[in-house]
Amino acid sequence: MGSVAIGALAALIGVLSGQGMCAVIRSGKLSKRIDQIEGAMPELITRVEVQAAFQQVAQVEAQRLQVEQQKTMQLKQARQIAAFGGGETPSEMNAKINEQLAALQSKMNQINSQYSAQG
């Protein structure tokens, strides 16, 4: 959470100082001007610190997304196991379904033969 706050603060400082330095950018003296500002006001966050903060925020966000994706996959797997039984492959499930269909078909044939024999 602290790195997010640091990143937000760094972004705010970057935006605010970027607005004031638009004229300097156009004149081509950006790097020299930034060095002068950083030298005159050492209490400000430097470019390196801002870049490091953004990288930390990106890494934290990537880790959070990865954990979220893992949780989602685990939840999907748990739902699949609950719905279809424990860890069967599709071919095993097809074999069971085919066996059940064959059993039902033979029962239907028996019932049909009983009705045709009675009629």
C-alpha positions in Angstrom: 0.0 0.0 0.0 2.9 2.3 0.8 4.4 1.8 -2.7 1.1 2.8 -4.2 1.0 6.0 -2.2 4.6 6.7 -3.2 3.8 6.0 -6.9 0.8 8.4 -6.7 2.8 11.1 -5.0 5.6 10.7 -7.6 3.0 10.9 -10.4 1.5 14.1 -8.9 4.9 15.7 -8.6 5.8 14.6 -12.1 2.6 16.1 -13.5 3.0 19.3 -11.6 6.6 19.9 -12.5 6.0 18.7 -16.1 3.5 21.5 -16.6 5.9 24.1 -15.5 8.7 22.8 -17.6 6.8 22.6 -21.0 8.6 25.8 -22.2 12.0 24.3 -21.2 11.3 21.1 -23.1 10.5 23.1 -26.2 13.8 25.0 -26.0 15.8 21.7 -25.8 17.4 22.5 -22.4 15.4 19.9 -20.5 18.2 17.7 -19.0 20.3 20.7 -17.9 17.3 22.4 -16.4 16.2 19.3 -14.5 19.7 18.8 -13.1 19.7 22.4 -11.9 16.3 22.0 -10.2 17.3 18.8 -8.5 20.6 20.4 -7.4 18.8 23.5 -6.0 16.1 21.6 -4.3 17.4 18.3 -3.0 14.3 17.7 -0.9 12.3 17.0 -4.0 11.9 13.5 -5.3 14.5 12.9 -8.1 13.7 11.3 -11.5 15.4 8.1 -10.4 13.2 7.9 -7.4 10.1 8.5 -9.4 11.1 5.9 -12.0 11.8 3.4 -9.2 8.5 4.1 -7.5 6.6 3.5 -10.8 8.5 0.2 -11.3 7.6 -0.9 -7.8 4.0 -0.1 -8.4 4.1 -2.0 -11.6 5.7 -5.0 -9.9 3.2 -5.0 -7.1 0.3 -4.7 -9.5 1.7 -7.6 -11.6 2.1 -9.8 -8.5 -1.5 -8.9 -7.4 -2.9 -9.8 -10.8 -0.9 -13.1 -10.8 -2.3 -14.0 -7.4 -5.8 -13.1 -8.5 -5.5 -15.2 -11.6 -4.2 -18.2 -9.5 -7.2 -17.9 -7.2 -9.5 -17.7 -10.1 -8.0 -20.8 -11.7 -8.3 -22.7 -8.3 -11.9 -21.6 -8.0 -12.7 -22.8 -11.5 -11.0 -26.2 -10.8 -12.9 -26.6 -7.6 -16.2 -25.8 -9.4 -15.3 -28.2 -12.2 -14.5 -31.0 -9.7 -17.7 -30.3 -7.8 -19.8 -30.3 -11.0 -18.2 -33.3 -12.8 -16.6 -35.3 -10.1 -13.0 -35.7 -9.1 -10.4 -35.1 -11.8 -11.7 -37.3 -14.5 -10.4 -36.8 -18.0 -12.8 -36.1 -20.8 -12.2 -39.6 -22.3 -13.0 -41.3 -19.0 -16.2 -39.2 -18.7 -17.2 -40.1 -22.2 -16.7 -43.8 -21.5 -18.9 -43.6 -18.4 -21.6 -41.7 -20.4 -21.4 -44.3 -23.1 -21.9 -47.1 -20.6 -24.9 -45.4 -19.0 -26.4 -44.8 -22.5 -25.9 -48.5 -23.4 -27.6 -49.5 -20.1 -30.5 -47.2 -20.8 -30.8 -48.4 -24.3 -30.9 -52.0 -23.3 -33.7 -51.2 -20.7 -35.7 -49.4 -23.3 -35.3 -52.3 -25.7 -36.6 -54.7 -22.9 -39.6 -52.4 -22.2 -40.3 -52.1 -25.9 -40.2 -55.9 -26.4 -42.5 -56.4 -23.4 -45.1 -54.0 -24.9 -44.8 -55.5 -28.3 -45.3 -59.0 -26.9 -48.4 -57.9 -25.0 -50.0 -56.1 -27.9 
